[in-house]
Amino acid sequence: MATRVLIVEDHPMFAEAVNSVLERAIRGIEILHAASLEQAKDLLIDNSDFDLALLDLWLPDTQGFEGLIELRHSYPKMPIVVLSAFASAGVVEKALVCGASGFISKATAREDLVSAVASALQGHVVVPKDMSAGGQAGEKTQLRQLTKRVQSLSRAQLRVLEMLCQGLLNKQIAHELAVGETTVKAHVSEVLRKLNVSSRTQAVLEVSKLDFGALLALRWSAGEAAATAAQRTV
């Protein structure tokens, strides 16, 4: 049975190069190409049994981690490896937080690309070689800890934090959420406590280290899925 890989990449020359390298190196591989997220979704509707998807973060119809989150939510069992030119430790970490099965830099040498794809097909998480360097280990640990703290917030607290990041005052947040200012103050206090900071400004600065929009999207989609499941059991 052929190994099926979906490349989601809007630069045709790069997509063709990756296609050519993988076809020569991996026996029995079948590769399909989508130049946008919509094209990828159309292909997946008809052919959902892909063994791996290689996904660019920047496409004509999506930017950043939105496409990754959407595909991960719709196809939770399909391994998705991000293939991007933006390969800083922070970007790699955010991709993994958003559900990627790995990350390959577009600057990766051909033999390393083949090795990474082969490893991903075997179910391993792949990251750039320099991600294992000791100098970046501390940053990765801090981002994981911060992510866990943000994920510990309730939905109401996340909503308040989102509005803090938008620069809204307690009175404005209360109006938006249709609650009293006392309730908002209580939420703000809990947000500061859980994030281990002492001020609203520090909270916003901490969250700026993450792709907060991506985390929110994951949380909201998870909440919707749970609500749907609960309704089905009624």
Steps between C-alpha positions, in 0.01 A plus 500: 500500500637841400606755758284808437631849577322832453717808441319827576725769350422799278845533340487252209876476447563417866214250506634332186849485649373333818287266292798400286732444798247281683401297196863413429579412862188326632380194310128472432416856605199676347498878532213743441541876501270780616587867449262630767318389813171478309657275237643284779157468663343406166760228448451371853125476455555257212823342628517508877736205538828691473792369704648849540437864413782750449352843567637846431396758763452781249245430227282726284193433713652461847792634701683385808359206690135527395529244220681256726233533767219452248651188346594356839144552623343347187748212462631420849658167397698630201862593582568860396857624472553872450735586213599865534778751450423650841686254719579687822471305824187695591325422171591132522373481856173674410447261210536203736266663752243542221510131420773457240674162491826672419672789326735506201681816393489583131876552525549134595743304283345239270630201693372648827162570340470138391610378844249727676210393277589134538516543878164681505343219296616260771312704761789698646494872582760678287658840571802686360832364625595821679184483711681247718773751583536578867467872442144457376393239751425761763285704261303190400441410865383853582260505206357161601448621856338822381275306264387275786425804716291658225319171437414481871279807462125453481313610189381817676853578617637445148239740365602762754868446420424538129339837571790606722726437201273728298558777755145508639432632849298310760193713430523427127553128561197493729290663229621255232433196719180639653626442855581724794837666551542302821483178299755633253737599783471149644584349161797734456633404842477130413670558165791677669527227763498213250749673270721576800521874425419807705347738245283514191796627300713202600217265405478651152878485457507134602221407261676683216765224511238253375260488208211582731250503213594144415458385859160669516391335177603159633317561827181620329499210252559253783212655691270473200598136448430421865164676484405306187598171664294587809195575286532164325489318834183676610 
